[in-house]
Structures are given as C-alpha cells and as structure tokens.
Amino acid sequence: MAAIASAVPKSSPAIQEPKAISIRTLAESDDLTSIPSTYVFNPNPNKEPEVVSDPGDSLPIVDFSLLAHGTPDQRSKAVQDLGKACEEWGFFMVINHGVSESLRKSLIDVCQKFFNMTVEEKKKYLPKSRLQPIKVGTSFNRSDDVHCWRDFLNVIVRPTFYCPDKPQEFSELLSEYTTATREVLLTLLRGISESLGLGEDYIEKVSNQESGFQMLVANLYPPCPQPDLAMGISTHTDDGLLNLLTENISGGLQIIHDGQWVYVKPAPNAFLVNVGDHIEILSNGKYKSVLHRAIVNNKTTRVSMAVSMAPSIDTVVSPAPELTDADHPPAYLPMKYRDYLEIVHSEKAIGASVLDQIRVPLPPPPNN
C-alpha cells in the first residue's frame, strides 16, 4: 500500500456516511470526490511493514493433478511441496485443479449481479446472529474503528446448503462450484495431513468433516476515489482449515512474507489457497496462518470469492498429540470451533489474529 497521508480529508459535502448495507451505493455517488473520514486508515509508519512492489514469481505452486492422480513418486513430491508451502508461506497457488474456468466465471458474474441488487432486495439478509446462514453487509465482520471499502456476502453451504433466492441461477451454480472446490480442498487437506506425518485422513477425521462447516465468502470492492487512504479488508488471518480464493481481476491481495507485504497475483485459472488458523493449531504452530489484507483501486470493481473449509461447529480443535512432546508442548488452548467464531466476530477480538488470544504462554526461563 502506498504511503498514507497523515491529514484526514474531509468528506464530499453532499455525501453522508452510509447507514445502509452497501459501499457500492456510496462509491457510485456522482458527487463523491473523497472518502468519509471513517474509511481512512492511518497505520503507524514505524510499525507498518514495507510493501514489496514487485511480487516476483516466488509464491509456491502445487500441481493438483500430481497430488490427486500422480504416480507414487510424483504424489510424494507433491506432498512435500505442499508441506513446505504451508510452513514457509502459508499461501500457495494450485494449478491443474480440474474446476472449469467457465463455472468460476459464471459464479463470479452471479455474485456481482447479487451485489448490484437494490438494498431493499438484500435487507432480509442483514446480520441478526453469528451463524446466520446468509449474511450481507459492508466493512468487516466485526466492529472496526475504521470501515472497510467492501460489500460482502457470506453463505453457509455445509453441512446444510443455503443460497440467496436471487439471481435465479445462483443456487445451481453455487452448488456445482462448492461441490467441485470441496473435492479440491479435501485432497489438499489429506496431503497436508500426510505431510505432517499424521496419516492421510487424520485432519479430516479430527475436524469431523462429515458435518464440517463450509462457506462461500464473496467480496465486492468498488472503485475508490482515494485508494491510498482506504482498505478493502484490514489485516487479518482466516479461521478454519483452508480457504480457496479466486477473483475477477488480480492485484488486490497482499500477504506478509519475511516481514514484508507482498503482492499476490495468481496465474490464470489458478486458485490461491491459504492455511487457516485451525491448521496452525492442529500442526502446533508448524504451519502458519498468515496475515493478509485486500487493497482497492480507483478504476475497476474487483470481485473475489473464497470457499472456506472448517471443522464441524462443535468440534474441539487442539494441537495434534503426535506433534507435541516435552520439547514442543501444546502451543494453543483447545477450543470448540463455535467458540472460536464467537471471538472472531465479536468485539472481544484484539489485534489482527485471534490465534494470539489462545496461545499457551511460554514458561519463564529457568533461573541460573
């Protein structure tokens, strides 16, 4: 993100801060020339990591076809590559995944149609409870001092499938897409489990995937008149096990790697997958749930879609006993996934990662 001015600009005189559920409505106002002050991010320049302008091509790549259908040697190498990506980056690209490009594009188009519906048509999906099956809104999921420049749609698709009733084609496309991507996520989860030495089906079983939690999170980031002052989504990690991301245009995602913000631009038709908090917990901190954020631009509307895979809602997640010993004691407190979500989406959340709140404190060093 470019350097942010210290002075907070005044809002355009005719623009009121939105009290409805759509940042798109605000962004499309004819007389919007600057953003409301509550959308201005002012990070501490002494603490904010440097931004690497050139992302290079160093993001790890996992060839899904070798992981799923390769020879024993090819699959073994793919499992090793997957484990290395989770340990060193927490993000990786998945190629040759078998999910059709036309299906991906069709669902992005339908999500954009949904966002373009009137506020009145979307009002029934305003959040009323933490686990509401379909939710719409703006900013972030929890209370923020500064609002985010995005509209969101969250839809639970497992263990029970839900979908907005409009657009008409939404349900069929969503069902097909989330079924196809679930197979990709399950195969990746098995490879990750194997890479940890836990056995292929360990994580699948302990997270109770038969009734596992799966959700589509769609985000719309309209053009912003002052993109250097705003943020699409502020710095955070993702709860759950794995998140699979696609987008209509690349260039909006930044991740922390080696203490720097790195731009992530996936290859055409590749998925971006990131490790969630609960893989970090299960791996006892070996695999990392990485801080990331979404930035905005002043020219093009960006739409992203993430399919998240998580434990069943009442599953207690803790570090795998096989990965703990006297030299590596459990690093995280056991907690139901339901209770973790309560923290994530509440004002109890402190900082960018809820993981920090359930870490087991290190014992004090012995006295000499």
N, C-alpha and C positions, 0 to 999 in steps of 0.2 A: 504494500500500500504506500502511496506517495506520502511525503511529509505532510502533516496536517497542520493547518494554520491555527495559531493559538486563539485568535479572535473568533468568537461565535457570531456568525452573520445573523442579521435579522430576517425573519420570515417575510415572504411576499405579503404585502398589506392585505390583499383580499383572501389569502389562504388561511383557513383555520386548521389547527391540528386535528387529524381525523379521529372521530369518536366512533366511527363505524368499523367495519372489518376489512377494509381494502386499502392497501397502499397504492394499488393501481389507480383507484379513483383520484387520489391526491396527485400521483405522477402525471396523469393525463389532464390536469387542470391547465387551461390555456394561459393563465397568468402566473404560473409557478416559475419563478426565476431563481429561488434559493430555497433551501430546505428548512423546516421548522427547527428550532434550537434543540428540541428533544431528540432529534435524529443525528446530532453531531457527536462523533466520537473524538475524544481528546486523550489518547493514550499518553502515558508518561514516556517522553523521548529517551530518558535514561534507562528505562527498563524494557522498552519495546525492542524485540529482535530486529535485526536488519532484514530487508527484503532482497532476495536474490532475483534480479530482473530476468536472467536467462535460466530457465529451468533445466536446460540440457535434456539429455535423454537417459538419465540415470535411474528413473523410477523402475523398480523391479517389474519384470514381466513374467507371468505364469501362463504357460500354454495349456489351456484346459483340456485339449484333446489328448495330450500325453498323460495328464493326470487321470483322465477318465478311461482312456482306451489304449494307452501306450503299452509297449512291451514291459515286462518286469523291470528291466534296466531303465527304460525311459520313465516309467512311473516313479521309480526310486529317486531318480534325479529330480523329477518334478516336485516330489515331496520335500526333498532337501531344499530346493529353490524356494518353495512356499514357506518353509520354516525360517529360512534366512531373511526373506522379505518381511515376515511378521516380527522378527527380532530386531532387525536393523532399521526398518522404515515404518512398519505399521500400516502402510498403504502399498498397493501393488495394482498393476494392470492385468486384466485377464483377457486373453485373446483366444480365438477359435473356440468360443463357448457354445456355439450352436443355436443361440437365440436369434431369431430373424431380425434383420435391420428394419424391415417394413413393420413388424409388430412393435418394436421400440418406438419408431417414429409415429406410428398411429396413436399409441398411448400418450406420447408427449403432446400431440395435437389435441387429443380429447381433454387432457388436463388443462391445456391453455383455453379451450372452449369453456371449461368449467370456471376458470378464473375470470373469464370475460362475462359471465352471467351477472345479473344485477345483484346488488346487495340484498334486496328483498328475497330473491330466489335462494340465496345461501344462508339466510338468517337462521333457519332451523338447525343448522349445523354449528352454531356458536357454542363454544365450550361451556358445559354445565357440570362436568365431572371429569376426574383424572383419566378414567378408562372409557370414556365415551367412544363408541365405535367409529364415528365420523366427526371430525372436528375441522373447522376453518378458523382462520384468524390472521393476524399480522404480527409483526415483531418476532419475539422469541416465545418459546413455550412457557417460560417462567418470567416472573417480574424482572424488568430491567430498568435501570435508571435512564438508559438511552435506548430508544426504539430502533429496531432493525428495519431496513428497507426491503421488506419482502412480504408477500402473502403466502400462506401455507394451507395445505390440505393434508390431513392425516386420516388414513383409512385402515382399520384393522381387517386383515384378510384371513388370519388364522388365529385360534382354532375354529372360529366361525367367520365365514366370508360376509363382508358388508361392502356396499358400494353406493355412492350417491345415485339418485334416480334420474338425474340428468347430467350430461347428454345421454341420449337413448342408448348409444353404442358403448357407453362407459363400462358397464358390468361385464359384458362378454370379453372386451379387450383386457380389462383388469384381471379377470380370472385366468385368461390364457397367459398373460405376461407373468403374473406372480407364480403360477404353476411352473412355468418354464424356468424362471430365475430361482425358484426354490430348489430345483434339482441341481443347479449350478452351486448354490450356497451349501447344500448338503454335501456335495462332493468335495468342495473346498474345506468344509468343517471336518470331514473324515481325514483329509490329507493333513490338516493342521494337527488333529489329534494324534495321528500316526507320527508326525514329525516331532512331537513332544515325548514320544516313547510310551504313549498311554494306550495304544491299540486303536484301530481304525474307528470303532464305534463308541469309544469311551465318552467323549463330549456329547455326542448325540443322545446317549442314554442318561447321563447325569443331568443334562439340561431338559430331559423329558420332552424330546422333540415330537413325540406323537401328539401332544397337546401344546406344542411350542407356540410362542407368540410371534406373529409376523405382521408387518405393517408396511403400507406404502406411504412415503412422505414426499409429497410434491411441493416444490417451491417455485414461486414466480418472482423474479427480480426485474421490475420495470426500469427503464432508463431513469437516471437520477441527474438532476441539473448540477449537482456538486458531488461527484463520485468520490473525490479525495477526502470528503468530510464524513461520508456515510459508510455504513457497513451492511452487507446483505444478511449475514449471520455472524454474530460476535464469536470470539474464540471459545471453543468447547471441545469436549470429547463426546463420543456417542455411547449410549448404554447398549446393552445386548451383546451378541456374539460377533456377528458380521453385518456389514452394510454394503450393499451393491448399488453403485451410482451410475447414472447416465444423464446426459444433458443435450439440449438442442444446439448450444454453442459452447466451445471450450474457453477456458481462460478465467473462470470466476472463482476457482478453488485455490486456496493456499494452505500448505501444511508446514508444521515445524519439523525441520530435519537438521541435525547438528547445530541446534541453537539459532537457526535462521528460518525465515519464512521463504518457502519455495513455491513457485507457481506450478500447478499441475495441469498438464494438457494431454489428455489421453489420446491414443491413436484412434483413427476412425473405427467405429463399431467395436471398440474395446470397452469393457466395463472397468470402472475403478472400484476396488474393494478395500475396505479398511477394517482393521481389528477394533472390536468394541470393548468396552470396559470389562465385560464378563469373560472374555478370552484372557485379558490381562489378569483378572482374578484367578481363573482356573489354572493358568500357567504359572501362578505365584510370582508374577511380575516379569517373567522371561520375555513374553510377547507384549508389545506396547500398544496401548490405545492412545493415539497421537492427537495432540491439539491441532485443530484446523479451523478455518473460517471461510466465509464467502464474501467476495468484494463485488462491487457494482460498477456499471459503466454509464455513460451519458448518451449512448447511441442505440443499443439493442436490448430487447427483452430477453432475458435468459430464463429458461425453464429447466429445472433439474428434478429427477425422480430417483429416490433412494428406496430400495426394498431392504428392510431390516429383518434379521433373524435373531430371535432371543429365546431364553429359557421359557418354560411354561410359567404362568403368572405366580404360582405358589411354590415354585422350586427354590430351595435354599442353595445358593451358589457360594462355594468357598474354594480355596486352593486345593488342587488335587493332592491327596495324601502322598501319592507316588513322587511328587515333586517337592516334598518338604522333608527336612531332616534337621539334625542338630545345627548344622551349618547354614541351613536355609529354612528357618522357621516360617510358619504361615505369615504372609505379609498383609493379609486382608481379613477383616472380620466376616464371618458367614452372615448372609442376609437373604431374605426372600426377594425375588425379583420384583414383586409387587411393592415391597417397602422401599426398594431402591428407586423405583419410578416415582414414588411419593416425594422423595428428596429431590430428584432431578427436576420435577415440575412444580416445585414449591419455593417459597422464599427462604427455606432452610438451606438451599443450595448456596454454598460460598465458594467463590472462585470459578475457574473455568472447568474444573473436573470434580465430579462427586467422589471419584476414587480417593482424593485427598482426605475425605472425611471418614473413610472406613479403613484406612491403613492402620495396621498394628504399630504402635510406637516402637521404635528401636530401643533396646535396653541401654542404659547408660554404660559408658566404657568402664571396665574394672579399675579400681584404684590401684595405683602402683605402690 
